[in-house]
């Protein structure tokens, strides 16, 4: 009963029509998109993985250097 009342209220206020229009427009826009090929997707994934590893190594090295600098300064 409550579901029917809520549905009727949403329909009366026009929210269901707006939701339907939103879904329809979203589907139309997704049809316009150009999706990557399998090879492009693999290449992009590999590039991202290599970038993440490089950033991790860089962060680790910079952290190691800063820790040693702080220890050197604090031991003086």
PyMOL commands that set and color helices and strands:
alter all, ss='L'
color gray80, all
select helices_A, chain A and resi 2-13+15-32+38-75
alter helices_A, ss='H'
color red, helices_A
deselect
rebuild
show_as cartoon
